[in-house]
Amino acid sequence: MSKKDKATVTLAESDYLLIESLRRYYGLNTVKSAVRRCILHAYEDAKSHPYFKKVYSEVSDEIKEETK
């Protein structure tokens, strides 16, 4: 296994460890629920920052263009 492959496996394992730990901490039934909870917490932290607002607006505009 190459160093890159080992790094990818290590990252995947640490991601799983983090997500599974958060799932259990929040008492959630699925990994999907844990990921969603983490995303919502990150959004709550970021939404008041001007740069995030700019990026959010840009992404929103791109999505609107793609769905036309």
MMTF fields as JSON, N, C-alpha, C and O atoms, coordinates in Angstrom:
{
  "mmtfVersion": "1.0.0",
  "mmtfProducer": "UNKNOWN",
  "numBonds": 271,
  "numAtoms": 272,
  "numGroups": 68,
  "numChains": 1,
  "numModels": 1,
  "chainsPerModel": [1],
  "groupsPerChain": [68],
  "chainIdList": ["A"],
  "bondAtomList": [4, 2, 8, 6, 12, 10, 16, 14, 20, 18, 24, 22, 28, 26, 32, 30, 36, 34, 40, 38, 44, 42, 48, 46, 52, 50, 56, 54, 60, 58, 64, 62, 68, 66, 72, 70, 76, 74, 80, 78, 84, 82, 88, 86, 92, 90, 96, 94, 100, 98, 104, 102, 108, 106, 112, 110, 116, 114, 120, 118, 124, 122, 128, 126, 132, 130, 136, 134, 140, 138, 144, 142, 148, 146, 152, 150, 156, 154, 160, 158, 164, 162, 168, 166, 172, 170, 176, 174, 180, 178, 184, 182, 188, 186, 192, 190, 196, 194, 200, 198, 204, 202, 208, 206, 212, 210, 216, 214, 220, 218, 224, 222, 228, 226, 232, 230, 236, 234, 240, 238, 244, 242, 248, 246, 252, 250, 256, 254, 260, 258, 264, 262, 268, 266],
  "bondOrderList": [1, 1, 1, 1, 1, 1, 1, 1, 1, 1, 1, 1, 1, 1, 1, 1, 1, 1, 1, 1, 1, 1, 1, 1, 1, 1, 1, 1, 1, 1, 1, 1, 1, 1, 1, 1, 1, 1, 1, 1, 1, 1, 1, 1, 1, 1, 1, 1, 1, 1, 1, 1, 1, 1, 1, 1, 1, 1, 1, 1, 1, 1, 1, 1, 1, 1, 1],
  "groupList": [{"groupName": "MET", "atomNameList": ["N", "CA", "C", "O"], "elementList": ["N", "C", "C", "O"], "formalChargeList": [0, 0, 0, 0], "bondAtomList": [1, 0, 2, 1, 3, 2], "bondOrderList": [1, 1, 2], "singleLetterCode": "M", "chemCompType": "L-PEPTIDE LINKING"}, {"groupName": "SER", "atomNameList": ["N", "CA", "C", "O"], "elementList": ["N", "C", "C", "O"], "formalChargeList": [0, 0, 0, 0], "bondAtomList": [1, 0, 2, 1, 3, 2], "bondOrderList": [1, 1, 2], "singleLetterCode": "S", "chemCompType": "L-PEPTIDE LINKING"}, {"groupName": "LYS", "atomNameList": ["N", "CA", "C", "O"], "elementList": ["N", "C", "C", "O"], "formalChargeList": [0, 0, 0, 0], "bondAtomList": [1, 0, 2, 1, 3, 2], "bondOrderList": [1, 1, 2], "singleLetterCode": "K", "chemCompType": "L-PEPTIDE LINKING"}, {"groupName": "ASP", "atomNameList": ["N", "CA", "C", "O"], "elementList": ["N", "C", "C", "O"], "formalChargeList": [0, 0, 0, 0], "bondAtomList": [1, 0, 2, 1, 3, 2], "bondOrderList": [1, 1, 2], "singleLetterCode": "D", "chemCompType": "L-PEPTIDE LINKING"}, {"groupName": "ALA", "atomNameList": ["N", "CA", "C", "O"], "elementList": ["N", "C", "C", "O"], "formalChargeList": [0, 0, 0, 0], "bondAtomList": [1, 0, 2, 1, 3, 2], "bondOrderList": [1, 1, 2], "singleLetterCode": "A", "chemCompType": "L-PEPTIDE LINKING"}, {"groupName": "THR", "atomNameList": ["N", "CA", "C", "O"], "elementList": ["N", "C", "C", "O"], "formalChargeList": [0, 0, 0, 0], "bondAtomList": [1, 0, 2, 1, 3, 2], "bondOrderList": [1, 1, 2], "singleLetterCode": "T", "chemCompType": "L-PEPTIDE LINKING"}, {"groupName": "VAL", "atomNameList": ["N", "CA", "C", "O"], "elementList": ["N", "C", "C", "O"], "formalChargeList": [0, 0, 0, 0], "bondAtomList": [1, 0, 2, 1, 3, 2], "bondOrderList": [1, 1, 2], "singleLetterCode": "V", "chemCompType": "L-PEPTIDE LINKING"}, {"groupName": "LEU", "atomNameList": ["N", "CA", "C", "O"], "elementList": ["N", "C", "C", "O"], "formalChargeList": [0, 0, 0, 0], "bondAtomList": [1, 0, 2, 1, 3, 2], "bondOrderList": [1, 1, 2], "singleLetterCode": "L", "chemCompType": "L-PEPTIDE LINKING"}, {"groupName": "GLU", "atomNameList": ["N", "CA", "C", "O"], "elementList": ["N", "C", "C", "O"], "formalChargeList": [0, 0, 0, 0], "bondAtomList": [1, 0, 2, 1, 3, 2], "bondOrderList": [1, 1, 2], "singleLetterCode": "E", "chemCompType": "L-PEPTIDE LINKING"}, {"groupName": "TYR", "atomNameList": ["N", "CA", "C", "O"], "elementList": ["N", "C", "C", "O"], "formalChargeList": [0, 0, 0, 0], "bondAtomList": [1, 0, 2, 1, 3, 2], "bondOrderList": [1, 1, 2], "singleLetterCode": "Y", "chemCompType": "L-PEPTIDE LINKING"}, {"groupName": "ILE", "atomNameList": ["N", "CA", "C", "O"], "elementList": ["N", "C", "C", "O"], "formalChargeList": [0, 0, 0, 0], "bondAtomList": [1, 0, 2, 1, 3, 2], "bondOrderList": [1, 1, 2], "singleLetterCode": "I", "chemCompType": "L-PEPTIDE LINKING"}, {"groupName": "ARG", "atomNameList": ["N", "CA", "C", "O"], "elementList": ["N", "C", "C", "O"], "formalChargeList": [0, 0, 0, 0], "bondAtomList": [1, 0, 2, 1, 3, 2], "bondOrderList": [1, 1, 2], "singleLetterCode": "R", "chemCompType": "L-PEPTIDE LINKING"}, {"groupName": "GLY", "atomNameList": ["N", "CA", "C", "O"], "elementList": ["N", "C", "C", "O"], "formalChargeList": [0, 0, 0, 0], "bondAtomList": [1, 0, 2, 1, 3, 2], "bondOrderList": [1, 1, 2], "singleLetterCode": "G", "chemCompType": "PEPTIDE LINKING"}, {"groupName": "ASN", "atomNameList": ["N", "CA", "C", "O"], "elementList": ["N", "C", "C", "O"], "formalChargeList": [0, 0, 0, 0], "bondAtomList": [1, 0, 2, 1, 3, 2], "bondOrderList": [1, 1, 2], "singleLetterCode": "N", "chemCompType": "L-PEPTIDE LINKING"}, {"groupName": "CYS", "atomNameList": ["N", "CA", "C", "O"], "elementList": ["N", "C", "C", "O"], "formalChargeList": [0, 0, 0, 0], "bondAtomList": [1, 0, 2, 1, 3, 2], "bondOrderList": [1, 1, 2], "singleLetterCode": "C", "chemCompType": "L-PEPTIDE LINKING"}, {"groupName": "HIS", "atomNameList": ["N", "CA", "C", "O"], "elementList": ["N", "C", "C", "O"], "formalChargeList": [0, 0, 0, 0], "bondAtomList": [1, 0, 2, 1, 3, 2], "bondOrderList": [1, 1, 2], "singleLetterCode": "H", "chemCompType": "L-PEPTIDE LINKING"}, {"groupName": "PRO", "atomNameList": ["N", "CA", "C", "O"], "elementList": ["N", "C", "C", "O"], "formalChargeList": [0, 0, 0, 0], "bondAtomList": [1, 0, 2, 1, 3, 2], "bondOrderList": [1, 1, 2], "singleLetterCode": "P", "chemCompType": "L-PEPTIDE LINKING"}, {"groupName": "PHE", "atomNameList": ["N", "CA", "C", "O"], "elementList": ["N", "C", "C", "O"], "formalChargeList": [0, 0, 0, 0], "bondAtomList": [1, 0, 2, 1, 3, 2], "bondOrderList": [1, 1, 2], "singleLetterCode": "F", "chemCompType": "L-PEPTIDE LINKING"}],
  "groupTypeList": [0, 1, 2, 2, 3, 2, 4, 5, 6, 5, 7, 4, 8, 1, 3, 9, 7, 7, 10, 8, 1, 7, 11, 11, 9, 9, 12, 7, 13, 5, 6, 2, 1, 4, 6, 11, 11, 14, 10, 7, 15, 4, 9, 8, 3, 4, 2, 1, 15, 16, 9, 17, 2, 2, 6, 9, 1, 8, 6, 1, 3, 8, 10, 2, 8, 8, 5, 2],
  "groupIdList": [1, 2, 3, 4, 5, 6, 7, 8, 9, 10, 11, 12, 13, 14, 15, 16, 17, 18, 19, 20, 21, 22, 23, 24, 25, 26, 27, 28, 29, 30, 31, 32, 33, 34, 35, 36, 37, 38, 39, 40, 41, 42, 43, 44, 45, 46, 47, 48, 49, 50, 51, 52, 53, 54, 55, 56, 57, 58, 59, 60, 61, 62, 63, 64, 65, 66, 67, 68],
  "secStructList": [7, 7, 2, 2, 2, 2, 2, 2, 2, 2, 2, 2, 2, 2, 2, 2, 2, 2, 2, 2, 2, 2, 2, 2, 2, 2, 6, 7, 1, 7, 2, 2, 2, 2, 2, 2, 2, 2, 2, 2, 2, 2, 2, 2, 2, 2, 6, 6, 1, 2, 2, 2, 2, 2, 2, 2, 2, 2, 2, 2, 2, 2, 2, 2, 2, 2, 6, 7],
  "xCoordList": [0.856, 0.0, 0.907, 1.867, 0.591, 1.399, 1.15, 0.191, 2.036, 1.854, 0.544, -0.148, 0.21, -1.038, -2.239, -3.179, -2.206, -3.297, -3.423, -4.532, -2.291, -2.303, -2.881, -3.643, -2.515, -3.035, -4.539, -5.265, -5.012, -6.449, -7.196, -8.254, -6.655, -7.283, -7.293, -8.302, -6.185, -6.105, -7.124, -7.791, -7.249, -8.226, -9.635, -10.457, -9.92, -11.246, -11.555, -12.671, -10.57, -10.77, -11.019, -11.886, -10.258, -10.449, -11.777, -12.425, -12.196, -13.511, -14.607, -15.55, -14.489, -15.484, -15.513, -16.586, -14.349, -14.268, -14.98, -15.757, -14.719, -15.339, -16.854, -17.605, -17.3, -18.733, -19.467, -20.534, -18.907, -19.55, -19.606, -20.599, -18.546, -18.535, -19.6, -20.305, -19.722, -20.756, -22.155, -23.067, -22.33, -23.642, -24.051, -25.185, -23.133, -23.445, -23.63, -24.526, -22.791, -22.887, -24.253, -24.861, -24.739, -26.039, -27.201, -28.361, -26.906, -27.955, -28.75, -29.957, -28.076, -28.747, -28.675, -27.778, -29.635, -29.705, -28.852, -28.453, -28.559, -27.833, -26.643, -26.613, -25.679, -24.529, -25.012, -24.493, -25.992, -26.539, -27.044, -26.827, -27.704, -28.194, -27.045, -27.129, -25.972, -24.815, -24.136, -23.752, -23.987, -23.371, -24.233, -23.72, -25.531, -26.431, -26.333, -26.286, -26.301, -26.189, -24.895, -24.894, -23.798, -22.508, -22.547, -22.022, -23.17, -23.272, -24.108, -23.753, -25.197, -26.041, -25.302, -25.448, -24.514, -23.725, -22.677, -22.468, -22.025, -21.017, -21.672, -21.114, -22.856, -23.58, -23.934, -23.781, -24.397, -24.74, -23.53, -23.655, -22.356, -21.13, -20.705, -20.183, -20.927, -20.392, -21.336, -20.878, -22.625, -23.588, -23.477, -23.949, -22.875, -22.764, -21.478, -21.312, -20.583, -19.33, -19.535, -20.141, -19.046, -19.231, -18.721, -19.378, -17.563, -17.032, -17.946, -18.174, -18.473, -19.388, -20.635, -21.118, -21.151, -22.336, -22.066, -22.924, -20.869, -20.482, -20.422, -20.989, -19.742, -19.611, -20.978, -21.284, -21.791, -23.135, -23.965, -24.66, -23.883, -24.616, -24.125, -24.929, -22.808, -22.242, -22.706, -23.105, -22.65, -23.066, -24.557, -24.98, -25.344, -26.781, -27.066, -27.914, -26.348, -26.523, -26.119, -26.792, -25.019, -24.577, -25.622, -25.898, -26.201, -27.215, -28.443, -29.019, -28.841, -29.985, -29.726, -30.62, -28.503, -28.135, -28.169, -28.635, -27.679, -27.625, -29.009, -29.212, -29.948, -31.286, -32.252, -33.42, -31.759, -32.628, -32.834, -33.535],
  "yCoordList": [-1.173, 0.0, 1.242, 1.318, 2.201, 3.41, 4.314, 4.128, 5.294, 6.249, 7.008, 7.283, 7.345, 8.072, 7.213, 7.699, 5.94, 5.032, 4.883, 4.867, 4.773, 4.656, 5.923, 5.85, 7.079, 8.344, 8.421, 8.894, 7.954, 7.972, 7.059, 7.426, 5.875, 4.936, 5.533, 5.444, 6.138, 6.744, 7.87, 7.984, 8.699, 9.783, 9.214, 9.697, 8.203, 7.595, 7.012, 7.145, 6.373, 5.801, 6.9, 6.761, 7.989, 9.063, 9.766, 10.185, 9.902, 10.474, 9.593, 10.093, 8.289, 7.37, 7.442, 7.468, 7.473, 7.558, 8.815, 8.76, 9.931, 11.194, 11.152, 11.51, 10.721, 10.706, 9.722, 10.039, 8.541, 7.546, 8.021, 7.794, 8.68, 9.214, 10.294, 10.325, 11.174, 12.213, 11.613, 12.09, 10.575, 9.917, 9.404, 9.604, 8.75, 8.21, 9.316, 9.238, 10.344, 11.468, 12.127, 12.419, 12.362, 12.999, 12.016, 12.426, 10.737, 9.733, 9.546, 9.307, 9.656, 9.552, 8.122, 7.36, 7.772, 6.404, 6.158, 5.02, 7.194, 6.974, 7.921, 8.997, 7.502, 8.346, 9.578, 10.676, 9.401, 10.522, 11.616, 12.802, 11.22, 12.186, 12.914, 14.116, 12.189, 12.802, 13.808, 14.892, 13.454, 14.361, 15.605, 16.724, 15.409, 16.558, 17.476, 18.698, 16.898, 17.696, 18.513, 19.688, 17.889, 18.59, 19.731, 20.815, 19.483, 20.528, 21.685, 22.843, 21.404, 22.467, 23.276, 24.497, 22.609, 23.331, 24.212, 25.353, 23.693, 24.478, 25.68, 26.777, 25.475, 26.58, 27.654, 28.845, 27.25, 28.212, 29.053, 30.25, 28.418, 29.139, 30.102, 31.181, 29.713, 30.472, 31.534, 32.49, 31.39, 32.226, 33.725, 34.526, 34.111, 35.544, 36.167, 37.385, 35.365, 35.882, 36.415, 35.733, 37.605, 38.212, 37.347, 37.258, 36.712, 35.905, 34.716, 34.375, 34.082, 32.965, 33.435, 32.75, 34.593, 35.122, 35.311, 35.022, 35.798, 36.005, 34.669, 34.531, 33.697, 32.383, 31.721, 31.138, 31.802, 31.214, 31.802, 31.079, 33.103, 33.784, 33.326, 33.083, 33.21, 32.76, 31.344, 31.074, 30.461, 29.07, 29.019, 28.269, 29.804, 29.857, 30.296, 29.718, 31.32, 31.799, 30.735, 30.56, 30.02, 28.952, 27.852, 27.352, 27.474, 26.416, 26.863, 26.082, 28.11, 28.635, 28.59, 28.252, 28.93, 28.895, 27.473, 27.245, 26.523, 25.131, 24.511, 23.603, 24.985, 24.378, 25.054, 24.676, 26.063, 26.73, 25.872, 26.273],
  "zCoordList": [0.0, 0.0, 0.0, 0.766, -0.86, -0.943, 0.266, 1.015, 0.435, 1.54, 1.385, 2.365, 0.131, -0.123, 0.26, 0.889, -0.119, 0.242, 1.75, 2.284, 2.438, 3.898, 4.533, 5.497, 3.986, 4.514, 4.31, 5.184, 3.153, 2.868, 3.824, 4.335, 4.069, 5.001, 6.404, 7.105, 6.821, 8.146, 8.279, 9.307, 7.25, 7.267, 7.342, 8.121, 6.548, 6.571, 7.947, 8.448, 8.549, 9.883, 10.918, 11.78, 10.83, 11.804, 11.578, 12.537, 10.309, 10.016, 10.593, 11.207, 10.4, 10.934, 12.457, 13.061, 13.07, 14.538, 15.03, 15.983, 14.386, 14.788, 14.595, 15.502, 13.432, 13.136, 14.041, 14.567, 14.223, 15.085, 16.529, 17.22, 16.989, 18.355, 18.513, 19.522, 17.531, 17.589, 17.523, 18.198, 16.719, 16.619, 17.993, 18.429, 18.659, 19.987, 21.016, 21.857, 20.956, 21.892, 21.82, 22.85, 20.604, 20.433, 20.543, 20.501, 20.681, 20.812, 19.526, 19.562, 18.408, 17.117, 16.595, 16.955, 15.741, 15.233, 14.003, 13.755, 13.223, 11.975, 11.837, 12.434, 11.047, 10.733, 9.969, 10.171, 9.102, 8.339, 9.288, 9.042, 10.349, 11.335, 12.02, 12.268, 12.324, 12.976, 12.057, 12.497, 10.785, 9.822, 9.668, 9.648, 9.559, 9.432, 10.654, 10.509, 11.845, 13.073, 13.058, 13.425, 12.634, 12.573, 11.565, 11.822, 10.423, 9.403, 9.926, 9.707, 10.602, 11.142, 12.208, 12.266, 13.049, 14.052, 13.379, 13.791, 12.356, 11.636, 10.97, 10.975, 10.394, 9.763, 10.794, 10.522, 11.949, 13.005, 13.403, 13.662, 13.449, 13.785, 12.676, 12.955, 11.43, 10.289, 9.735, 9.111, 9.945, 9.221, 9.488, 8.681, 10.582, 10.87, 10.309, 10.371, 9.771, 9.237, 7.812, 6.986, 7.517, 6.198, 5.045, 4.008, 5.21, 4.115, 3.838, 2.677, 4.881, 4.679, 3.933, 3.032, 4.305, 3.628, 2.136, 1.301, 1.808, 0.41, -0.331, -1.415, 0.25, -0.374, -0.507, -1.548, 0.522, 0.511, -0.631, -1.346, -0.789, -1.859, -3.234, -4.133, -3.394, -4.669, -5.013, -6.145, -4.047, -4.271, -4.586, -5.464, -3.882, -4.126, -5.566, -6.247, -6.014, -7.397, -8.411, -9.427, -8.142, -9.045, -9.144, -10.235, -8.02, -8.012, -8.796, -9.553, -8.616, -9.361, -10.861, -11.637, -11.276, -12.693, -13.238, -14.354, -12.459, -12.894, -13.018, -13.824, -12.24, -12.25, -13.205, -13.289, -13.931, -14.917, -16.129, -17.057]
}
